[in-house]
Structures are given as structure tokens and as C-alpha cells.
Amino acid sequence: MFHFIIRRLLQTIPVIIGVTILVFSLMHLIPGDAAQFIAGENAPPEQVELMRERLGLNDPLHVQYHRYMSNLLQGDLGQSVRSSRPVIDEIRPRFWTTVQLAFYSMVVSVFIGLIAGVVSAVRQYGTSDTLLMLVALFGLSMPNFWLGLMLIRYISVEYMLLPPSGWGTWQQSILPVLTLGTAGAAIIARMTRSSMLDVINQDYIRTARAKGLSERVVTYRHALKNALIPVVTVVGLELGMLLSGTILTETVFAINGMGRLIVDNINSRDFPVVQGTVLVFALIFVFVNMLVDISYRYLNKRIDFN
């Protein structure tokens, strides 16, 4: 297991380098002159040149990338054009808000999705199976922003049960977490049902039943553990969707997280902050996928690195 983790850690290095190249290219993928775009269309040439010097855009591309990587290794993500503060200081106070929002949404997604998927598979073609899959289809079809607006409209404005915006209390977290976690719960429920149906028809499950084990033991000890591997894959990918979903959810519920930080700084053309925030999102996604790969090994000892 130790060697598996070390080799998986080493495998993430080229992935992280690829991510830094993509994020670094963000500034250069802007159509036209990036300095002119950030300074504004009507900015005088002197101001544009000053911005170009400040961003180091006059240097050759390989020099810019070398400087970018050197700064990254020292924990320096650049400086905000708008506030002149280090980008890391812009991100730091919002980081945990977004992580909490994504984590709570993931917990809700996994909890509801696993229960719904197992119940649906065990009672295949029954009324509960049909109803749960219809609800899952509905949850999968709704865009996050629309669900968030509907929850605010009816729960916060109409019946005044929960606050419509903000983050910090458990009452404020319920609606954003439901908004962000609903689609994930639907995906996990459908995947769990499909995976469970594959497993419960295997010979070793029939053998377990023939040995006289209770249906609960067969379902949760033998079937569910083996059905979890594809579900864990979906959960890992789902985190990427949750992180990207925070951009809309934090905007709808006026939450000061990293998603809203991206939107605000795209509007104010502060691309160093956008670059830094996107890089942090990407690194979280790479790290979580590494944990997902390690969990495969925990769930099934026969899985090796190759």
C-alpha cells in the first residue's frame, strides 16, 4: 500500500505541471493584447505599457513561465491588479468557505445517493424503485442556478423559513448545500443502483444467500462493498462538478467564496486573481482524484498500480 501511494504521488507531478501550463496560458489565450484588455479599452498607451511591464508580458514566453513556476514554488500566486494585494491573500479568506460548501454538498450527495441507489436496486421494478429513479432524473435535469432561485423564491421569500443569502450559520448553509448537492445525489443514486444490480446477480452473492446469511448482511457486507468501486469513481469526478458549481451557487446565494471571487474578478478584469483561483481549484481536483485512486486499493486489494 505504501509503495502504491508513493507511485501515485509521483504520477501527479506531470499532471500538476500540465495544470500550471494551462493556467499560465490563460493570460495569453485572451484575444488581442492582454495588457490592453486588463487596463481597459480606452486606456492610454502609457498605461497599457505600464500594465505590460507590471505583468512581465514583454519577456519571452519561457522566461515568463520560469518566473511563474519559481514564484509558485515559493507560494507566490502573483499580485492583484485591482487591489495590489498578493493573490494568495485574496484567496485565503474565501478558501475554507468554498471547501466547506463543497464538502457538505458532497456528504449530502453521497448519503442520499447511496441510500436511494441501494433501496432502488434491492426493490428493482417496484414502486419505490420507479419513484426514486424519477426523482433522480428530475434532480439531474435541474440546473443549479434554477433550483437555487426556486428555493429562495418559495422557502426564503414566500414562507420565510430560511435566510436567502450569506454563509456562516447552519440555517444559511441549508439552501446552498441542497442546491449544489441535488444533482450529485441523483448521479450517485443512478450509479449505485446500476452497480448494485450487477453485483447482486453474481454467483458469490447467490452462494452467500445459500449459506443462510440474512438479506441485510448479503446486501451491505458483500454486495455494497464490491459495488462501491464505480461509485467512488463518480464521487471523485463529482467533486470537480461541485467545485465548478460553486461559481453559480455562491453567486446566487451571495456567498463570499472562491467561486464568487472568480466571477467578481472576471468582471473587473483582474486576471492574476482568476489565474490563482483556477489553479487552486485544479490542484484540489488533482488531489481528490489521487485520494480516489488510493481508495480503490483499499476497497479491493487485488488492484495494483499497473
Number of C-alpha atoms within 10 A of each C-alpha: 12 7 9 15 16 10 12 16 14 10 12 16 12 10 13 16 12 12 17 22 14 14 19 19 14 16 18 13 12 11 8 9 15 21 23 18 17 19 22 14 10 9 13 11 11 9 14 21 16 13 18 19 13 13 18 16 18 12 12 9 13 9 13 16 16 11 13 18 18 12 13 14 10 8 10 16 23 19 21 20 21 14 10 9 13 16 21 19 14 18 20 12 13 17 19 13 19 23 18 14 24 24 17 19 26 23 15 19 25 22 14 18 27 24 15 24 28 26 18 26 22 17 13 14 11 11 10 16 20 14 13 18 18 13 14 23 16 13 20 17 11 14 15 23 19 13 19 22 18 14 19 23 14 12 16 17 14 10 10 12 12 17 18 24 18 16 20 9 9 9 14 17 22 17 24 29 23 19 26 30 28 24 26 28 30 28 23 28 30 24 22 29 26 18 22 25 19 14 19 20 11 11 10 14 16 12 12 17 15 10 9 9 12 11 12 10 13 19 20 13 11 16 24 19 14 18 23 20 21 15 24 21 16 17 23 20 16 21 20 18 16 22 23 15 19 25 20 19 28 26 18 20 23 15 25 17 25 28 26 22 22 22 16 15 17 14 10 14 19 20 22 22 28 25 21 25 23 20 19 17 18 18 17 16 19 19 14 17 20 17 15 19 19 18 14 18 17 13 15 13 9 9 13 10 13 4
